[in-house]
Amino acid sequence: MIRLGAVSLNYRDLLVIRGHYSKKLPLPLTVCSDCAGTVTEVGEGVWPIRPGDLVCPAFMPAWIDGLVDEKKARSALGAFAQGVLTEQVCFHQNSVVRIGRTKNAEAAASLPCAGVTAWNALVTQGHVSEGDTVLIQGSGGVSVMALSIAVGYGAKVVAISSSESKMARLRELGAAHTINYVETPAWEEAVREWTGGRGVDHVVEVCGAPTFNKSVRAVRMGGRISLIGNRAAGAAEVNLTPVLMKHVCVQGIFVGSVEMFKDMENSSAAPPPPPDRVFPFEEAREAFRYFESAAHVGKVVIQVS
């Protein structure tokens, strides 16, 4: 049994509560997928997790290791499976990761979805290394976690945003360069200029259809685009020719496994940044409204206890 300390919000949670995620979700539904809390009791034979440990349930409790399949994907919390915006939860020990790098539940709650997604994109799939260049889009949870991971591995990060204050915060968190995409609509050309005309090694693509073609222009020959989100309701109009001619690897990223989570937790290169704002449980509605306003840099968290 886990007594929850904090729950963090993801864009997917907004889609669920708006009714835009799926028409087949089980109702009534407890929302949210990401949390951290303290173990209060364990079943017989459970080891090494013990009472008092700070832990996070995995985003997809059924995806322990190996490749994902439909059954594992449908175990994702807060959608087809019940979520975690509650006081207590119970999970199998194999689906829970013990958190040792931070004793702060508010920071740890950013790890199950945003953290593992960024880790899968840049480390598991992308093999990011010192001297690489990484493009992140905006200042949401995945982008900020990707910034932390990339900097931890010695990579240089360029971030695009429409807010000068957000860009200043991203530079504080380690971004080497920022570009205002409103003032510079051809931001992909500015990214290429920043890399001396070569293009970045990695793009963490969180917007999807609206920005994908620009990301293809911004990435180097043989580079990688990790497709993590799609903010457009319809299909993307993608120019496939440069993807082909530039030998670009486009990798869809749907979070990651428990083993990836453990690998990230065992790494010293990816500390979770502090949340942008923490709301008490009684103000959960206000937390969602603040998150929806997109005023945050990083994660918005609801403190449960």
C-alpha positions in Angstrom: 0.0 0.0 0.0 1.3 3.5 -0.9 0.1 6.7 0.8 0.5 9.3 -1.9 2.4 12.5 -1.3 2.1 14.2 -4.7 0.6 13.8 -8.1 1.9 15.6 -11.2 -0.1 16.6 -14.3 0.4 15.7 -17.9 -1.2 17.0 -21.1 -2.8 13.6 -21.5 -4.8 14.3 -18.3 -6.4 17.3 -19.9 -7.4 15.2 -22.9 -9.0 12.7 -20.6 -11.0 15.2 -18.6 -12.1 17.0 -21.7 -13.3 13.7 -23.2 -10.8 14.0 -26.1 -8.6 11.0 -25.3 -11.0 8.2 -26.0 -14.8 7.6 -26.0 -14.2 4.1 -24.5 -12.7 5.0 -21.1 -14.2 3.2 -18.1 -16.4 5.5 -16.0 -16.3 6.6 -13.2 -12.6 7.2 -13.7 -9.9 8.4 -11.3 -7.6 10.6 -13.4 -3.8 11.2 -13.5 -1.0 8.7 -14.1 2.0 10.2 -12.2 2.5 10.1 -8.5 5.0 9.5 -5.7 4.3 8.3 -2.2 5.5 6.4 0.9 5.0 2.7 1.3 2.9 2.0 4.4 2.6 -1.8 4.2 3.7 -4.7 2.0 2.5 -8.2 1.4 4.3 -11.3 2.5 7.5 -12.0 0.6 7.8 -8.5 -0.9 11.4 -7.4 -1.3 13.3 -5.1 -1.5 10.6 -2.5 -1.2 9.8 -1.9 2.5 7.5 0.4 4.5 8.9 3.9 4.6 10.3 3.8 1.1 9.5 6.7 -1.3 8.3 5.0 -4.5 6.6 5.8 -7.9 4.2 3.4 -9.6 5.1 3.0 -13.3 3.0 4.8 -15.9 2.3 1.4 -17.5 2.4 -1.1 -14.7 2.2 -4.1 -17.1 5.3 -3.0 -19.1 8.1 -4.4 -17.0 10.7 -4.8 -19.7 11.2 -5.8 -23.4 9.0 -4.4 -26.2 5.6 -2.8 -25.6 2.5 -4.4 -26.9 -1.2 -3.5 -26.8 -1.9 -5.2 -23.5 1.0 -3.4 -21.8 0.0 -0.1 -23.3 -3.6 -0.4 -22.1 -2.4 -0.7 -18.5 -1.5 3.0 -18.6 -2.9 4.7 -15.5 -5.5 7.4 -15.6 -7.2 6.3 -18.8 -8.1 2.6 -19.5 -6.9 1.8 -16.0 -7.8 3.8 -12.9 -5.5 6.7 -12.1 -3.8 8.0 -9.0 -5.4 11.3 -8.0 -6.4 9.8 -4.7 -5.0 9.2 -1.2 -3.8 5.6 -1.3 -3.0 3.1 -4.1 -1.9 -0.5 -4.2 0.4 -2.0 -6.9 2.4 -5.2 -7.5 6.0 -4.8 -6.4 7.2 -5.3 -10.0 5.4 -2.2 -11.1 6.8 0.1 -8.5 10.2 1.9 -8.5 12.0 2.9 -5.4 13.2 6.5 -5.5 16.6 7.2 -3.9 17.9 10.3 -5.6 15.3 12.6 -3.9 13.3 12.4 -0.8 10.9 15.0 -2.2 7.6 13.5 -3.4 6.7 16.6 -5.3 9.9 16.3 -7.5 9.7 12.5 -7.7 6.1 12.7 -9.1 7.5 14.1 -12.4 9.4 10.9 -13.2 6.9 8.2 -14.3 5.7 9.8 -17.5 7.7 12.9 -18.3 10.9 11.6 -16.9 10.7 8.1 -18.5 9.5 9.5 -21.8 12.5 11.9 -22.0 14.9 9.1 -20.9 13.6 6.6 -23.5 13.9 9.2 -26.2 17.4 10.5 -25.4 19.1 7.6 -23.7 17.4 4.2 -24.4 16.7 5.0 -28.0 18.9 8.0 -28.7 22.1 7.1 -26.9 22.8 10.8 -26.2 26.4 11.6 -25.4 28.7 14.4 -24.5 29.0 17.0 -27.2 25.6 16.1 -28.8 23.1 18.9 -29.6 19.5 18.5 -28.6 16.4 20.6 -29.6 13.5 20.8 -27.1 10.2 22.5 -27.8 8.5 24.7 -25.2 8.8 24.3 -21.4 6.4 21.4 -20.5 7.3 18.5 -18.3 8.8 16.3 -21.0 10.9 19.1 -22.5 12.2 20.2 -19.1 13.1 16.6 -18.2 14.8 16.2 -21.6 16.8 19.3 -20.8 17.9 17.9 -17.5 18.9 14.6 -19.0 20.7 16.1 -22.0 22.7 18.5 -19.8 23.5 15.6 -17.4 25.0 13.7 -20.3 27.1 16.7 -21.4 24.9 17.6 -24.4 24.1 21.2 -25.5 20.4 22.1 -25.6 18.6 24.7 -27.7 15.1 25.5 -26.6 12.3 27.2 -28.5 9.5 29.2 -26.7 7.3 32.2 -27.2 7.9 33.6 -23.7 11.0 35.6 -22.7 10.5 34.7 -19.0 10.2 31.0 -19.9 13.4 31.2 -22.0 15.2 32.8 -19.1 14.1 30.0 -16.8 15.2 27.3 -19.4 18.6 29.0 -19.5 18.8 28.8 -15.7 18.0 25.1 -16.0 20.9 24.6 -18.4 19.8 25.5 -21.9 22.8 26.7 -23.9 20.6 28.7 -26.3 17.0 29.8 -26.7 14.9 31.0 -29.6 11.7 32.9 -29.5 9.6 31.2 -32.2 7.1 34.1 -32.4 9.9 36.6 -33.2 11.7 34.1 -35.3 9.1 32.1 -37.2 11.8 30.3 -39.2 13.2 28.9 -36.0 14.4 25.8 -37.7 16.9 28.0 -39.7 18.0 29.6 -36.5 18.6 26.2 -35.0 20.8 25.2 -38.0 22.7 28.5 -37.7 23.3 27.8 -34.0 24.9 24.4 -35.0 27.0 25.9 -37.8 24.7 24.7 -40.5 24.8 21.1 -39.5 21.6 20.6 -37.6 21.0 19.1 -34.2 21.6 15.5 -33.3 18.3 15.0 -31.5 14.9 16.6 -31.7 12.4 16.0 -28.8 9.2 16.6 -30.8 6.3 17.3 -28.5 4.1 19.2 -30.8 3.7 16.9 -33.7 1.9 18.0 -36.8 2.4 21.8 -36.4 6.2 21.6 -36.1 7.3 18.2 -37.6 8.4 19.5 -41.0 10.4 22.3 -39.3 12.0 19.6 -37.0 13.1 17.7 -40.1 14.8 20.8 -41.4 16.4 21.4 -38.0 17.9 17.9 -37.5 21.2 16.9 -39.0 21.8 14.3 -41.7 21.3 10.9 -39.9 19.9 12.6 -36.8 16.9 11.5 -34.7 13.5 12.9 -34.1 11.7 11.4 -31.1 8.0 11.9 -31.7 6.3 12.3 -28.3 3.1 14.3 -28.8 0.7 15.6 -31.4 -1.2 18.8 -30.5 -3.1 18.8 -33.8 -6.5 17.1 -34.0 -6.0 15.9 -37.5 -3.4 14.2 -39.6 -0.1 15.9 -40.3 0.9 17.0 -43.8 4.5 15.6 -43.7 7.0 16.2 -46.5 8.6 12.7 -46.6 11.3 13.5 -49.1 13.7 15.3 -46.6 13.1 12.5 -44.1 14.3 10.0 -46.7 17.1 12.1 -48.2 18.5 13.1 -44.8 18.4 9.5 -43.5 16.5 10.8 -40.5 15.4 8.3 -37.8 11.8 9.1 -36.6 11.0 7.2 -33.4 7.6 7.2 -31.8 8.0 7.3 -28.0 5.1 6.2 -25.7 6.7 6.6 -22.3 8.7 3.5 -21.4 9.0 0.4 -19.3 9.7 -0.2 -15.6 13.2 -1.3 -16.4 13.8 2.0 -18.2 12.5 3.8 -15.1 14.9 1.9 -12.9 17.8 2.7 -15.3 16.9 6.4 -15.1 16.6 6.3 -11.3 20.0 4.6 -11.0 21.6 7.3 -13.2 23.1 10.4 -11.6 22.7 12.3 -14.9 18.9 13.0 -14.7 17.9 14.7 -11.5 14.2 15.8 -11.6 13.9 19.6 -11.7 11.8 21.2 -9.0 8.1 21.6 -10.0 6.9 24.9 -11.3 4.0 25.1 -8.8 2.5 22.9 -6.1 -1.2 23.0 -5.3 -2.9 21.5 -2.2 -5.3 18.6 -2.9 -8.3 20.8 -2.1 -7.3 23.0 -5.1 -7.0 20.3 -7.7 -9.4 22.1 -10.0 -7.2 25.2 -9.8 -4.1 23.1 -10.6 -5.7 21.8 -13.8 -6.8 25.4 -14.8 -3.2 26.7 -14.2 -1.8 23.7 -16.2 -4.2 24.4 -19.0 -3.1 28.1 -19.1 0.4 26.8 -20.1 2.0 29.3 -17.8 4.3 26.7 -16.2 7.9 25.7 -16.8 8.2 22.0 -16.0 5.7 20.2 -13.9 2.5 21.3 -12.1 2.0 19.2 -8.9 -0.9 18.5 -6.6 0.2 17.8 -3.0 -1.9 15.0 -1.6 -0.4 14.7 1.9 
